Amino acid sequence: MTNAGISFYEKLEKRGVSRRDFLKFCGSTATVLGLSSAMVPSVAAAVEGAAESGLTPALWINGGSCTGCSESIAQATYPNVADIVLDLLSIPSQETIQMATGEYAEQAIEASHEANKGKYILIVEGAVMTGLGGNTLRVAGKPFIEELKTLAKDAAAIVAVGSCAVDGGWVRAHPNPAGGTGVSQYLASESIATPVVNLPGCPVNPEEITAVVIDVLMLGGLEKLVPKLDKYGRPKYLYGQTIHDNCPRRGHFENGEFVYEFGSEEEAKGYCLYPLGCKGPQTKRRCPITRWNDQTSWCVESGGPCIGCGSFNWVDNNAPFRGRYRRVGQGVFGLQGGGVEPTKLAAGIGAVAAVGLIAHGFGMKAAGRIGKNAHLETETVKEWDAKHQKKQGGA
Amino acid sequence: MANTNIVIDPLTRIEGHLRIEAVAENGVIKDAWVVSTLYRGMETVLKGRVPTDAFYVTQRICGVCPTSHGHASSMAVEAAAGLTIPNGARLVRNILEAAEFVHSHILWFYTLAALDYVNPAKALQANIADTYALAEAAGTKTADFKAVQDRLAALVAGGDLSIFSNGWWGIDPVKNPAEADALYATDMPAELHLIGVAHYLEALEMQAEAARIMAMLGGKFPHVMTSVAGGTAWVPTEEKIDDLLYRWKKVRDWVWGAMVPDTLAIGGFYKGALSYGGGCGNFLAWGAFNREDQKAENRYLPQGIIKTAEGLTVSQPNVSKVKEYVEHSWYASPSGLNPQEGKTKAISEWTDKTYDLEGKYSWTKAPRYDDAPMEVGPLARMLVGYLSPENESNKAIKGIVDYALGKLGTNDPTVLVSLLGRVAARNLEAALICDWALEWVTELVGVVKAGDAKFFEPYEVKDGSGAGLWEAPRGAVGHFINVKGGRIDNYQVVAPSTWDLSPRDKSGVLGPMEQALVGTPVADVEKPIEAARIVRSFDP
């Protein structure tokens, strides 16, 4: 090991990160990236190398956001991931934590922009606000879209963190009075070709950003990540499987054991939340594996059905959130304009005839109980559902 | 002396986008404008959706206090349905909300505000042995001060200050320590700066620990998933309650052991900040944390209205007296409506003259109570609690506030109506809430043991209207819903920042933060750190 390497470990130890913790972190990162454990030393070497060869400049700007993605990053804790990321990136601008304010904050962005043209990563949180000529968001006395265009043109690549930056998020939901849209759509309309990595989700999961940063370090440049992206600009290793694919409640789904009422005994037993509108089968995200807040829990584990915040145009496509999809496998939607038309939603839990409690049809045990092709036998299903009506909640 | 114009844009280390304009004369701000520069259209997005969806969508108003918005939203739907949630759900919600308050207050004091009072460069000069001695004398927690100092030294020596770039208002603290120092309390010892920085770093972990409590109960933070209208989707088990207790004790020990003594120690060097930044002197709290009767007038954090000009007394609020004005806001909808019937329609055109300090200049409406601007937030809550008729809450609040006043060398609660009072109120409240949260966890154990615990009440709402009046960490929050045919016909939110960051109203009366800025002394108009301190003290 080089002297430089030693000092990196010393630095980590000063921050309370042991070598074992660090390697554990590299191991979990390798798993996220779809690499075998044999690649752990490569991950470690990439991180070490980056830490020793100077910080990669990153500019973080906030569009129409709730600051939830910045908050999310602040929750990255084990094994001191935030520290490692801070060690790898130079972030002269991050509105939520930076020391500078006012024109000094603008100068910090400008100085880094000038010094690192073509080299910096631009991280965008929040929707691109196009309404009223961009005046639905003004920063430093001018429309935010002006700043976005200037910085986007000269960036090596852009990371759009969170659903708002990816496609406008809830801000874009019908009837979208404020003109919120996503970074890639907006830049395409302005003919700015800088590659964009999309990390949808409301909010972004900090581990997702970490994984991308490490991957970029290994690849030697964010632009080299492009072949690993799917057609929506998402890293395939992060958005390749549905929530349902990895859900710990999946066994109960197969057994036809469902929760019909919040806070019920069935919930305490960890039964499947599909009848309450869970969008896990339609949503591609890693929540059951990565979980949230230092792996403390995730929505479904705490009794909250997935609302599909990682899917495109998630509010319009998934609301009413308590409504069940007609078919379990449906979902996954194109960006607005082109792409796949959004699937029509079941009207809601109350509309039993329309929904038909399809969930039972897919649960093997329930299918056995109510016959083959149960999801088509709506009358039988309605009867089955009616028994549980009293326990159902929500409008 | 000539007037000087001050512009701070963007005002960083807050949630959202904010521009401050002010005019100073002889080093004192004599006029101020607070400009919200972002419009996202939440209320329009909600129209036509089912009432239960509002819980999920409205949390996205604010990524720092989503739980409170979700909670207020569920309460509005419950009010429209005429529903009272089960006692078990009440406790779970209290514990979840408490975690958000404490998380938010820790994050605010250390991550967002501390850099206005604590100078990391100065910490490099601290003597390590003296730092331990000072920590002991101040009754605050120690840390590995040497390691923290080394880490800071390495950052400065590396020449790339990352998030600390252009800090200290553009002054290089290494080349110009005296100038950097002048923006802070010059007599504050380097050792206290080092303690502040050490706890700044620990605070990152402690706010995350509080957030983990929310993740346990709510699935994730930000944007929790369980406080749905009707109760909660989270069901406690013995194992989960054990975990809750462990985490709460850890957070509580740190808040009482570091945050409270740090506040009093650092505040002791900024006593001048007791004499300005008070603002409009009117306070509104809707109250938060329900007792078993779930009555709004019997909450742990009491509801109330104070107009200090009319004497230090509390009256009970009446929501029908709330009106929102838009004469100086970029809205085309009618002015002076009560939010239950409110309308939110943005202007349809933007020209060179649309930004006009004499006319419309903010995306925030101007809410008024009985036509008066109202400050909301921890200071409002602590004053309302302090002055409320004697009960358990009043005793607890009075106890901790009087203790803090004693440490600052006074027994006059009116000094709290100031910049320093606003800072202290927030941190004292965090300590109180930690203690209450532990009580609620114990109560929850009792409920579970009794074996008849219920956490959700089914309901239906086809037609009706209601308000969820509650508190977010940064102040009174109101969600107002009208339901027709099972769909949202109208939804209005009056967020804490709507009250505090209000622009002028139809009569030209300044909003609370604008009033707090007026009268503030600014030592260096080029580097108006005092103005930034005022703004951040509201936790916008």
Contacts between the chains, C-beta under 8 A, distances in Angstrom:
chain1	res1	chain2	res2	distance
A	11	B	154	7.4
A	14	B	147	5.5
A	14	B	150	6.4
A	14	B	151	5.9
A	15	B	151	7.1
A	55	B	160	5.9
A	55	B	162	7.2
A	62	B	17	7.1
A	64	B	38	5.9
A	64	B	40	5.2
A	65	B	16	8.0
A	65	B	63	7.3
A	66	B	15	7.4
A	66	B	16	7.9
A	66	B	60	5.2
A	66	B	61	6.2
A	66	B	62	5.3
A	66	B	63	4.0
A	66	B	66	7.5
A	66	B	222	7.8
A	67	B	15	4.4
A	67	B	16	6.6
A	67	B	62	7.2
A	67	B	63	4.3
A	67	B	64	5.9
A	68	B	60	6.9
A	68	B	62	7.9
A	68	B	63	2.5
A	68	B	64	7.9
A	68	B	66	6.9
A	68	B	222	4.3
A	68	B	223	6.3
A	69	B	63	7.0
A	70	B	63	7.1
A	71	B	63	4.5
A	71	B	64	5.9
A	71	B	221	7.7
A	71	B	222	4.8
A	72	B	63	7.6
A	72	B	222	6.2
A	74	B	107	7.1
A	74	B	111	7.3
A	74	B	204	6.9
A	74	B	207	7.0
A	74	B	208	7.1
A	75	B	208	5.2
A	75	B	211	5.3
A	75	B	221	6.7
A	77	B	205	6.5
A	77	B	208	4.8
A	82	B	204	7.1
A	86	B	162	6.6
A	86	B	163	7.8
A	89	B	162	7.8
A	90	B	160	5.2
A	90	B	162	5.1
A	91	B	162	5.4
A	91	B	163	5.6
A	92	B	161	7.7
A	92	B	162	6.5
A	92	B	163	7.3
A	92	B	165	4.0
A	92	B	166	7.2
A	93	B	165	7.9
A	94	B	163	5.8
A	95	B	10	6.2
A	95	B	12	4.9
A	95	B	13	7.5
A	96	B	12	7.5
A	96	B	13	6.6
A	96	B	14	7.9
A	96	B	15	7.6
A	96	B	112	7.7
A	97	B	13	6.8
A	97	B	111	6.2
A	97	B	112	8.0
A	97	B	163	5.3
A	98	B	12	5.5
A	98	B	13	7.2
A	98	B	163	4.7
A	98	B	164	7.8
A	98	B	165	7.3
A	98	B	167	7.5
A	99	B	115	5.2
A	99	B	163	6.3
A	99	B	164	4.8
A	99	B	165	7.4
A	99	B	166	7.3
A	99	B	167	2.9
A	99	B	168	7.0
A	100	B	12	6.7
A	100	B	165	6.4
A	100	B	166	3.8
A	100	B	167	5.3
A	100	B	169	7.6
A	100	B	170	7.2
A	101	B	8	6.3
A	101	B	10	7.2
A	101	B	11	6.0
A	101	B	12	4.4
A	101	B	13	7.0
A	101	B	169	7.6
A	101	B	532	5.8
A	102	B	7	7.2
A	102	B	8	4.1
A	102	B	9	6.3
A	102	B	10	7.1
A	102	B	11	7.0
A	102	B	12	7.9
A	102	B	532	7.9
A	103	B	7	7.8
A	103	B	9	7.9
A	104	B	166	4.5
A	104	B	167	7.9
A	104	B	169	6.0
A	104	B	170	4.3
A	105	B	10	6.0
A	105	B	12	5.3
A	105	B	166	6.8
A	106	B	10	7.6
A	107	B	166	5.8
A	107	B	170	7.2
A	108	B	165	4.7
A	108	B	166	4.1
A	111	B	165	7.9
A	111	B	166	7.8
A	112	B	165	7.9
A	127	B	40	7.4
A	129	B	38	7.2
A	129	B	39	7.7
A	129	B	40	7.8
A	131	B	39	7.3
A	131	B	346	7.6
A	132	B	346	7.5
A	132	B	347	7.4
A	132	B	349	7.2
A	132	B	350	4.1
A	133	B	350	5.3
A	135	B	350	4.4
A	135	B	354	7.1
A	136	B	38	7.0
A	136	B	39	4.5
A	136	B	40	7.5
A	136	B	346	7.6
A	136	B	363	7.9
A	137	B	17	6.5
A	137	B	37	6.4
A	137	B	38	4.8
A	137	B	39	7.5
A	138	B	17	7.6
A	138	B	19	7.5
A	138	B	37	4.3
A	138	B	355	7.9
A	139	B	9	7.2
A	139	B	10	5.5
A	139	B	17	6.2
A	139	B	37	6.8
A	140	B	9	5.3
A	140	B	10	6.2
A	141	B	7	7.7
A	141	B	9	6.0
A	141	B	19	7.4
A	169	B	60	7.5
A	170	B	42	7.9
A	170	B	45	6.5
A	170	B	57	5.7
A	170	B	60	5.1
A	171	B	40	4.9
A	171	B	41	7.0
A	171	B	45	7.8
A	173	B	45	4.7
A	173	B	57	7.7
A	174	B	45	7.3
A	175	B	44	6.2
A	175	B	45	7.6
A	176	B	41	7.0
A	176	B	45	7.6
A	177	B	41	4.0
A	177	B	44	4.6
A	177	B	45	7.9
A	177	B	346	5.9
A	178	B	39	5.2
A	178	B	40	5.1
A	178	B	41	4.0
A	178	B	346	7.2
A	180	B	40	6.6
A	180	B	41	7.8
A	202	B	60	6.6
A	202	B	223	6.3
A	203	B	63	6.5
A	203	B	222	5.6
A	203	B	223	6.5
A	261	B	456	6.1
A	261	B	458	6.6
A	262	B	226	8.0
A	262	B	228	5.9
A	262	B	230	6.6
A	262	B	231	6.5
A	262	B	232	7.0
A	262	B	233	4.1
A	262	B	455	7.3
A	262	B	456	4.2
A	263	B	86	8.0
A	263	B	88	7.8
A	263	B	89	6.8
A	263	B	231	5.5
A	263	B	232	5.8
A	263	B	233	6.0
A	263	B	234	7.3
A	263	B	235	5.5
A	263	B	454	7.2
A	263	B	455	3.1
A	263	B	456	3.5
A	264	B	235	7.6
A	264	B	456	7.0
A	267	B	233	6.9
A	267	B	235	5.1
A	268	B	235	4.4
A	268	B	237	6.7
A	292	B	215	5.3
A	292	B	219	7.0
A	292	B	220	3.6
A	292	B	221	7.2
A	293	B	208	7.1
A	293	B	211	5.5
A	293	B	212	4.9
A	293	B	214	7.6
A	293	B	215	3.6
A	293	B	220	6.2
A	293	B	221	5.8
A	294	B	208	6.8
A	294	B	212	5.9
A	294	B	215	7.9
A	296	B	212	4.5
A	296	B	215	4.1
A	296	B	216	5.7
A	297	B	215	4.9
A	297	B	216	5.5
A	297	B	219	5.7
A	297	B	220	6.9
A	298	B	219	5.7
A	298	B	220	5.9
A	299	B	219	3.7
A	299	B	220	6.1
A	299	B	225	4.4
A	300	B	219	7.3
A	301	B	219	6.6
A	302	B	215	7.6
A	302	B	216	7.0
A	302	B	217	6.6
A	302	B	218	6.0
A	302	B	219	3.8
A	302	B	225	6.3
A	302	B	226	5.6
A	302	B	233	7.2
A	302	B	234	5.3
A	303	B	219	7.6
A	303	B	225	7.7
A	303	B	226	5.7
A	303	B	232	7.7
A	303	B	233	3.8
A	303	B	234	4.9
A	303	B	235	6.3
A	304	B	218	7.3
A	304	B	219	4.6
A	304	B	224	7.6
A	304	B	225	2.6
A	304	B	226	5.1
A	304	B	228	7.9
A	304	B	233	5.3
A	304	B	234	7.9
A	305	B	225	7.8
A	305	B	233	8.0
A	307	B	56	5.5
A	307	B	225	7.5
A	309	B	223	7.6
A	315	B	45	7.2
A	315	B	57	6.3
A	319	B	49	5.8
A	319	B	50	7.5
A	319	B	53	5.0
A	319	B	57	7.8
A	320	B	49	6.9
A	320	B	50	4.5
A	320	B	52	7.0
A	320	B	53	5.6
A	321	B	52	7.1
A	321	B	53	5.5
A	321	B	56	5.6
A	322	B	50	7.5
A	322	B	52	5.7
A	348	B	50	6.3
A	350	B	486	7.9
A	390	B	458	7.7
A	391	B	458	7.3
A	392	B	458	6.7
A	393	B	230	5.3
A	393	B	456	5.9
A	393	B	457	7.7
A	393	B	458	4.1
A	393	B	459	6.9
A	394	B	52	5.0
A	394	B	228	7.5
A	394	B	229	7.7
A	394	B	230	7.2
A	394	B	458	7.8
A	395	B	50	5.5
A	395	B	51	5.7
A	395	B	52	5.4
A	395	B	459	7.9
A	395	B	460	6.0
A	395	B	461	5.8
A	395	B	462	7.9
A	395	B	486	5.8
